[in-house]
């Protein structure tokens, strides 16, 4: 490797710094490919200059952002359709496991997505994690950036704290293909917790996460006066608390998620994380054991396979 560093005229330290910057740049580009079409649903005629000042990307200036949008077909007069996600640089993707599981207990299937919330002249980002069985919102984060360390990672850590568990070997974590869900820091956290990752290609393959984002934004946040990040954080906390503890759910026989989980656990049942290894093995959905044997069945795909 020393010969390589000499050949490119860089020190080992500067080479790795450059490599890390490149990874961050690619991650943000992937996030923009998913975020811009969502913004355009609400602002069909918003130009890329306005998009730049709204999003304020961290790895590119105004001209570089406009060039990126032109290359990706995000100019208003572009004839090509917007892409929900593009896997042109060997993006990691996991199999969609939602079709292989019948949820019958807490901590079998968590879903997550990142949505944006507009305040004044810029966007903020809300990440939620929900348990599909009880509909309870577990982890959450509010941030000014789309970085993994500000979005999915803190939301996951909060979810594990709420469950008071370090490992959930029977849990599937389902998300879209956003870069925050396959970043090294996030995958390290799911590996350590023995969580199985699952991903979808299209928004309609993650309906629970899409729906909960819409509920928190449209049923709560937009009705409250919010002027800054600090207020947004407090109001997201408030909305989640109301949703979990004060809103009856038809799918839960008119109980709140908190009441539903309390009744479930007080009836003497255990979550999958508390069951014995023998019980876990016998009740895992078909295909999960094989998935773990293959290291989560993580595959690399290129643009030709999308």
N, C-alpha and C positions, 0 to 999 in steps of 0.2 A: 504493500500500500504506500510505503514511503516513496517508491519509485513513481507511483501514480501522482502523488501530491507534487513531486518535483516536475513531472511532465506537464502538469497543468499550471505550474507556477504558483501554487497556493500552499499555505501551511495546512496541517491537519485541522487545526482549530477553525481557520477561515473556510476551509472546504465544508466542514460539517455545519457551520453557521449558514453558509450559502444553501446547503441541502435542506436545512430546516426551514429557511425562508421560502424555498421553492415548494415545500410540502404545504405550508400555510397558504401560499398563493393559490395552489391547485385546489385546496379545500374551499377557499372562499369563492373561487370561480364556480365550483360545483354547487355551492349554496346559492349563488346568484342565478344559476340556471333554473333553480326551483323557485326562488323567491320572486323574480321578475314577472313570470306568468301569473302568479297569485296577485301581485299588485295590479297588473294590467286588467284583471277581472273587475276591479273597482275603479280603475282609472284607465280606460281603453285608449285614451288619446294623450296620456302623459308622455312627454318626450324623454329621451335618454338623459338630457341635461338635468331635468327636474328629478329624474330617477336617481341620478348620482347624488344630488344634494339631499334627497330623502334617505337613501340607504347609507351614504357615507362609507363606502368600502375602505378597508384599512390597508390593503395591499396594492392599490392602484389609484393614480390620480385621475383627474377629470378626463383628460384626453385618452388615457389608457382604457378607462371605463367605456368611453364612447366607441373606441376601436373594438373592444370586447363585444359590446352590444351589436355592432355592425357585423362582426364575424359570426355571431351566434344567431342572427336573424331577429334581433329584438328592436330594430328600428320600426317606427310606426308604419312605414310604407312597405315593410318586408312582406313578400308573398308567401314565404315558407311559414308553416305553422310553428308555434312556440313549442319547445321541448320541455316536458316536465322534468326530465333528468337525462343527462348525457354521460355515457360511460366510455369516454374516448381516451382515457389515460390509465387503463387497467384498474378502474374503480372496483373496490371490493363490494360484493353483494352476497347476502345470505339467501337461502331458500325461504319461500313463503310457507310457513308451517301452520298457518291459521286453519287451513282446510283439514289438517290431520289431527286436530285436538277437539275433544268435547269437554268444555269447561264445566267442572262439577264442584270446584272448591276455590277458595282464595289462593293467590300466589301460584296459579297455573298459567295465566296469561295476563301480561301487562302490555298496554299499548301506549304509544307516545308520538307526539308530533310537535313541531315548533310553529307558532303563528306570530304574526306581527301586529303591533298596536301603534297607531299613529297619534303622536302628540305634537302639535305645533308644526315645526319644520323638520321633524325627523321621526324615524321608526324605532320602536323598542320591540324586544322579542320575548315571548312567553313560551316556556316549555312546560308541558304537563305530562304526568305519567298516571295512568288509570288502571286499576284492577278490573278486568272485564266481568268477573263473577259477581262482585259486590257493587260495581260502578263507583267505587270510592276513588277519589283523586288522592294519590299518595305524594309523590315528589312534585316540586314545581320550582321554577326559577324565572326571574325577570332580569333582562340584561340589555345593554346598549350595543352589544356586539353578537355576532353569530359564532363566536369561537366555542369550541367544545368545552373548554374549561369554564365558560360562562353560561352554557345552556344545558346540554344533556348530562354532563358529568355531575354537576351539583344536584340536579333533579333526581338522578339515580341514587346518589349518596343519601339524599333525604328520604327516599322511598325505603331504602334498607334500614335507615335509622327508625322510621316509623314502624316497620315490621320487626325491629329489634333482632335482626338476623344478619350474619355475615355471609351465609351461603343459602342459596335457594336452588338446589339441584333439579327441581322439577318444574322450574319456571321458564316459560318462553317469553322473550321480550320482543315485541313486534313493532316495527317502525317503517317509515318510508326510507328511501335510499339516500337521505341527506348525509353529507360528509361528517356531521357531528355524531352519527350513529355507527360509523366505521373508523373513526379516528383512533389512533393507537391508544390514547389515554382512556377512551371509553371502552374499547375492547379489552384492555387490561383489567378494567373494573368488572366487566361482566364475566371474564374468565375467572377472576379471583372469587367471585360470588357463585361460580358454577352455573351461570345463567346461559340458556341457549338463545342465540340471536336469530331473529326472523325478520325478513324485509319484504316489502311489496314494491311493485314498479309503478302502480297508479294509485291516486288518492282514494278511489272507491274500494281499494283493497285494504284500507285502514279506516273503516267507517266509524268505529268507536272513538278513535283519537280525533278525527275530523269533527265529529259531532260535539265532543266535549269542549274543543276549542271554540266552536261557534256559540255554545251555551254560555261559557264564561265571558266571552266578549260581548255578545249581543243581548243576553238576558241580564247581565250585571254591569260590566264595566262601562259600556257606552251611556248608561243612565246616571252615572256618578260623575261629579266634577273632579277631573284629574288634570293636574297642570305640569307635573314633573315626575321624574323617575321614582323618587321617594314615595310620593303619593300613589303611584302605580303599584309599587311593591306592596304597600299596605292594603290597597283595594283588591289586589289579586288574592292576598291572604284572606281578606274578608269574603270574597266571592267563593273561594274554595271551601271555607268553613261553612258558609251558608248552604252550599251545594251538598256537602257531606253530612251535615248534622241537622239541617232545617228544611230540606226540600224532599217531600215524599216522591217516590218513583213508582210508576205504574208497573214496571218490570220487576220490582221488588215487593209487590203486593202492598203498595202505598207506604212502605217503610223508607226511611232515609238510609243511605249507605252505612252510616255508623250503626244505626239500629239493626240493620240486616246482619252486619258482621258480628255485632254483640250477641244476637240471637243464635247465630250459627255456631260461634265458639262456646257459648254458654250451654249449648245442647250437648256438649261433650265431644264435638268434632274437632279435628286438628287440621291445620293447614298442611300442605304437602311438605313444607320445610321441616315440620315437626314429626313426620312419619318416619318409621324405620326404613332402613335401606331396602329391606325385602318388600315392604309395602310400596315404596316408590317404584321399584323395578316392575312390580306386577301391574301398577296402574298408570304407567307412563303411556302416552299415546303411541300408537304404532308408528315406528319410524324414528322415534327420538333416540332410542338406544343405538341404532345404526348411525344416526347423525353424530352422536357423541364419539363413537368409535372412529369416525372420520374427521375428528377435530372440528365439529360444528359445521362440517360440509361447506366451509367457506370457499367460494370460487372466485376467480378473477375473470372478468368479461371485458371485451372491447366493444367498440362502437358497432362492429359488424354483427354482434349477437344480441343487440337490443331490439 
